[in-house]
Amino acid sequence: MSVLPAPVRAVVDAINNGDTEAFVAAFTPDGVIDDWGRVLRGAEGIASWAATDAIGQDATITVTSAVTSGHVTEIQFDWRSNRFNGQSHAFLTVAGDKVSEFRIPSPQ
């Protein structure tokens, strides 16, 4: 597995540490989470997703592979929570030292 860019690692670590403040801080002010087409924007949207889908559901994310091309890192991961368990993948776009988009595409 390739090394995760620091902003991507910050998102993963915040989820695994149950730290909503660090999770929100890992994103740009206009950051976006697109979870199967449900789009949440800005700090309020990101905090909302953390509460309903991740940190508030005792989630852990184990990255099993990662490939970075330019500013986008695609991760394959194992997700465990009170809401969803299983394998998935996502694309995280980095802008400077923050994540600007965390997109989890719907399964095909």
PyMOL commands that set and color helices and strands:
alter all, ss='L'
color gray80, all
select helices_A, chain A and resi 6-16+20-25+42-53+55-57
alter helices_A, ss='H'
color red, helices_A
select strands_A, chain A and resi 27-35+38-41+60-69+72-80+85-95+98-104
alter strands_A, ss='S'
color yellow, strands_A
deselect
rebuild
show_as cartoon
